[in-house]
């Protein structure tokens, strides 16, 4: 039975894994496989994992030349054998997969990112008499003046002064919250709960309001929360 | 240069729209500008009274719009100010007698040959308001330092923005600096923080404004009165001249000191 040859795509090109067995047979199997997929692999950068095969300069040199004739470019040889690695290095081939640059990896944000939920960005001040209803989250860059009303099935975030009436989680979502740079609404509702906040005195601070045990709670809006 | 159309509105009634219209018109005309005032408060006309022109009315705005007279025939010239004209409102009709497009047509006819067209808007947010705002280039929102007036001003500013006439300018009328100092009245800062539009002037509360209105002689024509000075300053600012804001506090203190010196009944 011919040694196993596997070809798969990796970040830097193609990784070809050569199974154990006698090298001449393995090499023949490798060439056969590559011939069959000549059009697919043509021009590819090849990383060859030779596993436990021990290859000397003559064998590896021949391999590289043959691959080159087939239109592919052998760049890296991975091996479990230090002899093969030394050989590869002497031929100017790499012996390690290049490590991805750390800064290129997208660092997952440390929050509950919920994809697919609808939201809108409202870039204006809502004045008295204006009613905004939206089936999702609402972000307002501007003030919500007294006499204005915002009703959302999701959460409401106001990057400004909130002095009107707001209803978050209007369809019963008790996870919904309301936050504002200055949270002093005329009336604040979350899901089925209604709160009339006390009159604010002093400098307003950013606050967040949410439901805890069926009560509307307002706390300083702290990023470390 | 064709005239600029300035609409004076407020939402709430009784904040001093008509007084402001009469005084700004008088202040502009006193500078020699050719001014036409249009009273858009059909059914509740007042501007003719404040300007002292009630007894000269023959034709009115509805007559013009319905073609019973030419525009010139409905324009009443002011007694002291030869460049100030009034087109009075009809008293026996209602706001639906005129449409926004009628107002746009009338103003485009008046633009040539005048410098300013001032439209005194009725209170409210309905047809009359839309008639008054439709032809305007500049909207002046008048408010008092009271929560109800400021709330209505906020609403009207939203409607003006929705009509794409914004942002309007703001005039705060009947400010009592002493009450502001005692914390019993909204300060101009409180009002501006909420409304967030450009302030064009503050008119202090002054008994003399009411007296002058009753006599049909706008206070802006009185060179010594401070409320009149405030109106004259607003007229200058509307023409693009930078005029520093009056220090209402210090004026009050000075008057207080003066009256103490004269009789001790501050």
Boltz contact constraints between the chains, C-beta under 6 A:
constraints:
  - contact:
      token1: [A, 127]
      token2: [B, 154]
      max_distance: 6.0
  - contact:
      token1: [A, 127]
      token2: [B, 157]
      max_distance: 6.0
  - contact:
      token1: [A, 127]
      token2: [B, 158]
      max_distance: 6.0
  - contact:
      token1: [A, 128]
      token2: [B, 151]
      max_distance: 6.0
  - contact:
      token1: [A, 128]
      token2: [B, 154]
      max_distance: 6.0
  - contact:
      token1: [A, 128]
      token2: [B, 155]
      max_distance: 6.0
  - contact:
      token1: [A, 129]
      token2: [B, 155]
      max_distance: 6.0
  - contact:
      token1: [A, 129]
      token2: [B, 158]
      max_distance: 6.0
  - contact:
      token1: [A, 130]
      token2: [B, 158]
      max_distance: 6.0
  - contact:
      token1: [A, 145]
      token2: [B, 154]
      max_distance: 6.0
  - contact:
      token1: [A, 147]
      token2: [B, 151]
      max_distance: 6.0
